[in-house]
Amino acid sequence: MSDGRYFFALWPDEAVREKLAAINRQMLSKGRPHQSADLHMTLVFLGQVADSRQRCIVDAADAIVGSTFTLHLDQTGYWPRPRILWAGSERTPEPLSQLVFDLKNNLTTCGFEPERRKYKPHVTLHRKAVRSRSGVIAPTIEWRVEEFVLAVSGGGQKGAPRYRVLQRWPLSRGDESTSDGAAGPHPTGDGNV
Protein backbone atom coordinates (compact mmCIF):
# COMPACT_ATOMS: atom_id res chain seq x y z
CA MET A 1 0.00 0.00 0.00
CA SER A 2 1.15 3.54 -0.57
CA ASP A 3 1.98 6.02 2.17
CA GLY A 4 -0.90 7.80 3.83
CA ARG A 5 -3.59 7.15 6.39
CA TYR A 6 -6.26 4.61 5.50
CA PHE A 7 -9.92 4.49 6.47
CA PHE A 8 -13.22 2.87 5.51
CA ALA A 9 -15.91 5.40 4.69
CA LEU A 10 -19.19 6.25 3.02
CA TRP A 11 -18.63 8.42 -0.04
CA PRO A 12 -21.54 10.68 -1.06
CA ASP A 13 -22.75 11.05 -4.61
CA GLU A 14 -22.50 14.39 -6.40
CA ALA A 15 -25.98 15.61 -5.37
CA VAL A 16 -25.33 15.01 -1.65
CA ARG A 17 -21.83 16.46 -1.97
CA GLU A 18 -23.21 19.70 -3.48
CA LYS A 19 -25.74 20.09 -0.66
CA LEU A 20 -23.04 19.55 1.97
CA ALA A 21 -20.73 22.03 0.24
CA ALA A 22 -23.56 24.61 0.25
CA ILE A 23 -24.05 24.14 4.01
CA ASN A 24 -20.31 24.53 4.52
CA ARG A 25 -20.35 27.84 2.64
CA GLN A 26 -23.33 29.05 4.70
CA MET A 27 -21.51 28.39 7.97
CA LEU A 28 -18.83 30.95 7.01
CA SER A 29 -16.19 29.91 9.51
CA LYS A 30 -12.53 30.78 9.50
CA GLY A 31 -10.36 27.71 9.30
CA ARG A 32 -9.79 25.00 6.73
CA PRO A 33 -12.92 23.94 4.81
CA HIS A 34 -12.94 20.51 3.21
CA GLN A 35 -13.12 20.52 -0.55
CA SER A 36 -16.33 19.14 -1.99
CA ALA A 37 -14.45 16.15 -3.48
CA ASP A 38 -13.12 15.22 -0.01
CA LEU A 39 -16.44 15.12 1.87
CA HIS A 40 -17.11 11.67 3.34
CA MET A 41 -18.30 9.85 6.46
CA THR A 42 -15.59 7.78 8.14
CA LEU A 43 -16.67 4.34 9.30
CA VAL A 44 -13.39 2.98 10.68
CA PHE A 45 -10.04 4.79 10.78
CA LEU A 46 -7.00 2.53 10.25
CA GLY A 47 -4.08 4.97 10.15
CA GLN A 48 -0.87 3.99 8.39
CA VAL A 49 -1.02 0.41 7.14
CA ALA A 50 1.89 -1.96 6.58
CA ASP A 51 1.98 -3.89 3.29
CA SER A 52 1.76 -7.12 5.29
CA ARG A 53 -1.79 -6.19 6.37
CA GLN A 54 -3.05 -5.38 2.86
CA ARG A 55 -4.72 -8.70 2.06
CA CYS A 56 -6.26 -8.97 5.53
CA ILE A 57 -7.92 -5.53 5.26
CA VAL A 58 -9.44 -6.36 1.88
CA ASP A 59 -10.59 -9.76 3.17
CA ALA A 60 -12.22 -8.07 6.18
CA ALA A 61 -14.22 -5.83 3.84
CA ASP A 62 -14.99 -8.70 1.43
CA ALA A 63 -16.70 -10.57 4.30
CA ILE A 64 -19.19 -7.76 4.99
CA VAL A 65 -22.81 -8.49 4.20
CA GLY A 66 -24.75 -5.28 4.71
CA SER A 67 -27.85 -3.68 3.27
CA THR A 68 -28.49 -0.34 1.60
CA PHE A 69 -30.10 2.37 3.70
CA THR A 70 -31.00 6.06 3.69
CA LEU A 71 -29.07 8.40 5.96
CA HIS A 72 -30.86 11.61 6.98
CA LEU A 73 -28.37 14.42 7.56
CA ASP A 74 -30.41 16.76 9.76
CA GLN A 75 -28.02 18.72 11.96
CA THR A 76 -24.74 20.60 12.11
CA GLY A 77 -22.46 20.86 15.09
CA TYR A 78 -19.12 22.01 16.44
CA TRP A 79 -16.60 20.03 18.48
CA PRO A 80 -14.39 22.56 20.28
CA ARG A 81 -11.44 20.34 21.17
CA PRO A 82 -10.61 19.25 17.61
CA ARG A 83 -12.23 22.51 16.30
CA ILE A 84 -14.37 20.68 13.75
CA LEU A 85 -17.60 21.79 12.11
CA TRP A 86 -19.67 18.81 11.01
CA ALA A 87 -22.96 17.71 9.47
CA GLY A 88 -24.59 14.60 10.82
CA SER A 89 -27.62 12.61 11.76
CA GLU A 90 -29.47 12.70 15.06
CA ARG A 91 -30.33 9.01 14.66
CA THR A 92 -28.01 6.30 13.41
CA PRO A 93 -29.77 3.81 11.10
CA GLU A 94 -29.38 0.21 12.26
CA PRO A 95 -27.70 -0.92 8.99
CA LEU A 96 -25.03 1.78 9.51
CA SER A 97 -24.40 0.70 13.12
CA GLN A 98 -24.16 -2.91 11.95
CA LEU A 99 -21.75 -2.02 9.13
CA VAL A 100 -19.42 -0.20 11.54
CA PHE A 101 -19.63 -3.05 14.07
CA ASP A 102 -18.92 -5.71 11.43
CA LEU A 103 -15.96 -3.81 9.98
CA LYS A 104 -14.41 -3.30 13.43
CA ASN A 105 -15.01 -6.92 14.35
CA ASN A 106 -13.53 -8.26 11.08
CA LEU A 107 -10.49 -5.97 11.36
CA THR A 108 -9.52 -7.37 14.77
CA THR A 109 -8.20 -10.43 12.90
CA CYS A 110 -5.79 -8.03 11.16
CA GLY A 111 -4.50 -6.74 14.50
CA PHE A 112 -6.52 -3.51 14.64
CA GLU A 113 -7.91 -2.42 18.00
CA PRO A 114 -11.55 -1.30 17.73
CA GLU A 115 -12.36 2.29 18.70
CA ARG A 116 -14.02 2.37 22.11
CA ARG A 117 -15.95 5.61 21.67
CA LYS A 118 -19.56 5.39 20.55
CA TYR A 119 -19.84 5.87 16.79
CA LYS A 120 -21.19 9.31 15.87
CA PRO A 121 -22.07 9.50 12.15
CA HIS A 122 -20.82 12.81 10.76
CA VAL A 123 -19.23 14.47 7.75
CA THR A 124 -16.40 16.86 8.62
CA LEU A 125 -17.05 20.14 6.83
CA HIS A 126 -14.36 22.38 8.32
CA ARG A 127 -11.16 21.83 10.35
CA LYS A 128 -9.48 24.38 12.63
CA ALA A 129 -12.83 26.15 12.69
CA VAL A 130 -13.78 29.14 14.76
CA ARG A 131 -16.53 28.32 17.24
CA SER A 132 -19.94 27.83 15.65
CA ARG A 133 -23.43 27.04 16.88
CA SER A 134 -25.12 23.76 16.26
CA GLY A 135 -28.04 23.95 13.88
CA VAL A 136 -30.74 22.11 12.03
CA ILE A 137 -30.40 21.22 8.36
CA ALA A 138 -33.68 22.05 6.66
CA PRO A 139 -34.65 20.45 4.48
CA THR A 140 -32.92 17.30 5.63
CA ILE A 141 -30.33 15.90 3.22
CA GLU A 142 -31.33 12.36 2.24
CA TRP A 143 -28.32 10.24 1.35
CA ARG A 144 -29.03 6.84 -0.16
CA VAL A 145 -26.09 4.65 0.88
CA GLU A 146 -25.39 1.78 -1.51
CA GLU A 147 -21.68 1.13 -0.94
CA PHE A 148 -18.71 1.69 1.34
CA VAL A 149 -15.12 2.38 0.34
CA LEU A 150 -11.51 2.06 1.41
CA ALA A 151 -9.76 5.43 1.04
CA VAL A 152 -6.38 6.97 1.76
CA SER A 153 -5.30 10.48 2.68
CA GLY A 154 -2.21 12.44 1.94
CA GLY A 155 0.22 13.78 -0.56
CA GLY A 156 -2.02 15.71 -2.92
CA GLN A 157 -0.88 18.96 -4.50
CA LYS A 158 -2.14 22.17 -2.93
CA GLY A 159 -5.73 22.72 -4.03
CA ALA A 160 -6.14 19.08 -5.14
CA PRO A 161 -8.43 16.60 -3.35
CA ARG A 162 -6.82 15.29 -0.18
CA TYR A 163 -8.43 11.82 -0.22
CA ARG A 164 -8.44 9.06 -2.80
CA VAL A 165 -10.84 6.09 -3.00
CA LEU A 166 -8.92 2.84 -3.49
CA GLN A 167 -11.68 0.25 -3.56
CA ARG A 168 -15.49 0.05 -3.32
CA TRP A 169 -17.85 -2.60 -1.94
CA PRO A 170 -21.56 -2.50 -2.81
CA LEU A 171 -24.18 -3.16 -0.14
CA SER A 172 -27.01 -5.55 -0.95
CA ARG A 173 -30.24 -4.00 -2.18
CA GLY A 174 -33.47 -4.72 -0.45
CA ASP A 175 -36.02 -3.43 2.00
CA GLU A 176 -34.43 -0.97 4.45
CA SER A 177 -36.26 -2.55 7.37
CA THR A 178 -34.84 -6.01 6.65
CA SER A 179 -31.33 -7.20 6.09
CA ASP A 180 -31.32 -10.85 5.10
CA GLY A 181 -27.91 -10.48 3.42
CA ALA A 182 -28.72 -12.98 0.69
CA ALA A 183 -26.52 -11.20 -1.82
CA GLY A 184 -23.01 -10.72 -0.51
CA PRO A 185 -20.91 -7.76 -1.61
CA HIS A 186 -18.36 -8.04 -4.39
CA PRO A 187 -15.55 -5.51 -4.42
CA THR A 188 -15.07 -3.22 -7.36
CA GLY A 189 -11.79 -1.42 -7.45
CA ASP A 190 -10.77 2.06 -8.44
CA GLY A 191 -7.25 0.67 -8.38
CA ASN A 192 -5.33 -2.09 -6.73
CA VAL A 193 -4.92 -1.92 -3.01
Buried (B, 14 or more C-beta within 10 A) or exposed (E): BEEBBBBBBBBBEEEBBEBBBEBBEEBEBEBEBBBBBBBBBBBBEBEEBEEEBBEBBBEBBBBBBBBBBEBBBBBBBBEEEEBBBBBBBEEBBEBBEBBBEBBBEBBEEBEBEEEEEEBEBBBBBBBEBEEBEEBEBEEBBEBEBBBBBBBBBEEBEEEEBBBBBBBBBBBBEBEEEEBEBEEEBEBEEEEEB
